Structures are given as C-alpha cells and as structure tokens.
C-alpha cells in the first residue's frame, strides 16, 4: 500500500520540469522565506515598543501633575492601538503565507519531489495538534496579552484614585 507521503514523492509526469520552472520555484520559495523573516522582524519591533511603553508607564507613575495624568492615559492607549495593529499584521502575514504555500504546492505538482507537500502530509495536514500547532495561534495571542496589560495600566490609576477617595 502506497502512503500519501509516498504519492507526494512520486513524479506522475513523464516530462522533467524545465530549468526555468525550477528556478521560478526556487525564487517563489525564497519569497515565502522572506515573508516569514519580515514577520519575525515585525514581531520583534512590536514586542520592543510594547515593552518600552510598559517601562515608560512605570517611570511616569513617579511623577505628579497633569503631565503624568496625560501620560497615564496616552501611553496605555497607544499600547492598545499598536498591539491591535500588531495582531492585524500577524493575521495578514498568516494569510499571505497560506496563499504562498498554496502556490508552492501547485508548483510542486510539476516537480519530481514535493518537499513541502511531504512535510505537510507528515504533520497530518495540521489536523493533529500533537504533531503540529500553527505558530500563528501562539503568536497572535501575544498582542492580546499586551492589550490586557495596557488596559490594566489604563484603569489602574482610576481604581487607585477611587480607593483613595473611599478612605
């Protein structure tokens, strides 16, 4: 019995792919890799910004006056907005990667060895969480953690102010 992975490895075409087709495939795989690299760079950028905003909030709480009140609203609000944009960017990169790999799988149908198809088959096409968990599922939760932190930083002065008035 031939497995799906073995079928993915068998060239069903009698013709060899042209050098141009192979080169086009290589270039397209490279664009998928670059897309993933840009995604990691964007994640590092947003993680750094959010960490900096959180540190700035800690620093700003040592000040009194109208400037600190504005900062206690503006800084967490900026963090919430940036974190939401970060989340949307992650989803955009995910969709772009899905589209790229759909094209790569189609291109592999013309090649003697379908490496990405075999890899995808080896992890049960993403249907078995014991074999594969999409990186995006974990990655997309991080901006929401920062949104929660910024919301807490936004409401903490209000709660603290109410507590002072109750005493």
ABEGO torsion letter per residue (X at the ends): XBBAAAAAABBABABBBBAAAAAAAAAAAAAAAAAAAAAAAAAAAAAAAAAAAAAAAAAAAABBEAAAAAAAAAAAAAAAAAAAAAAAAAAAAAAAAAAAAAAAAAAAAABABBAAAAAAAAAGGGABAAABBBAAAAAAAAAAAAAAAAAAAAAAAAAAAAAAAAX
